[in-house]
Amino acid sequence: MGQSGLGNYKLLAQLAMSLCLIPHSNAVAERVFSLINKNLTAQRKSMKKDTTLDNMIVKCADLPIDFEPEAELLKNAKRATRLSLIQAAESE
């Protein structure tokens, strides 16, 4: 077999490998969109994009069931919630 024949098969092999990279379904994308829609409730629509992204990362993370957040994290979360509620009440 001549050199040109090997070139053709090499090109065909590259094409076949490229085709293997194409996803056969969009199920993963649909799951992500579904998770986003469940996450963006009416109360959360005003969240910053960074906060929404952080929330999605936490939801997608495989945290153990017995996950216990640090006291400082809980303190900061409660403070942020309290401030948010105060701001919402003042704006009404």
C-alpha positions in Angstrom: 0.0 0.0 0.0 1.4 3.4 -1.0 1.9 6.4 1.2 -1.2 8.1 -0.1 -3.4 5.2 1.1 -2.1 5.6 4.7 -2.9 9.3 4.6 -6.5 8.6 3.6 -7.0 6.1 6.4 -5.4 8.6 8.9 -7.9 11.2 7.8 -10.8 8.7 8.1 -9.6 7.8 11.6 -9.5 11.4 12.6 -13.0 11.9 11.2 -14.3 8.9 13.1 -12.7 10.1 16.4 -14.3 13.6 15.8 -17.7 12.0 15.4 -17.3 10.2 18.6 -17.1 13.5 20.4 -20.6 14.6 19.4 -23.0 13.8 22.2 -25.8 11.4 21.2 -28.4 13.2 23.3 -29.0 16.5 25.1 -30.1 14.9 28.3 -27.3 16.5 30.3 -28.2 20.0 29.1 -31.9 19.4 29.8 -31.1 18.3 33.4 -29.0 21.5 33.9 -31.8 23.7 32.5 -34.3 21.9 34.7 -32.2 22.4 37.8 -31.8 26.1 37.0 -35.6 26.5 36.6 -36.2 24.8 39.9 -33.5 27.0 41.5 -34.8 30.3 40.2 -38.0 30.7 42.1 -39.9 34.0 42.3 -38.1 34.9 45.5 -34.7 34.2 44.0 -35.0 36.0 40.7 -33.3 39.1 42.1 -30.1 37.2 43.1 -26.9 38.2 41.5 -25.5 35.9 38.8 -22.6 34.9 41.1 -24.9 33.9 43.9 -27.0 31.9 41.5 -23.9 30.2 40.1 -22.6 29.4 43.6 -26.0 28.0 44.5 -26.0 25.7 41.5 -22.4 24.5 42.3 -23.5 23.6 45.8 -26.6 21.8 44.4 -24.5 19.8 41.9 -21.8 19.0 44.5 -21.8 15.5 46.0 -22.0 16.6 49.7 -22.3 13.8 52.2 -25.7 13.5 53.9 -24.2 14.2 57.3 -22.6 17.5 56.0 -22.3 19.9 58.9 -21.5 23.5 57.9 -19.0 25.5 60.0 -20.4 27.8 62.6 -18.9 30.9 60.8 -20.7 29.9 57.6 -24.0 29.5 59.4 -23.6 32.8 61.2 -22.9 34.7 57.9 -25.8 33.0 56.2 -28.2 33.9 59.0 -26.9 37.5 59.0 -27.3 37.8 55.2 -30.9 36.4 55.4 -31.8 38.8 58.2 -30.4 41.8 56.3 -32.3 40.7 53.2 -35.6 40.4 55.0 -35.1 43.8 56.6 -34.3 45.4 53.2 -37.4 43.7 51.7 -39.6 45.0 54.5 -38.2 48.5 54.1 -38.8 48.6 50.4 -42.5 47.7 50.7 
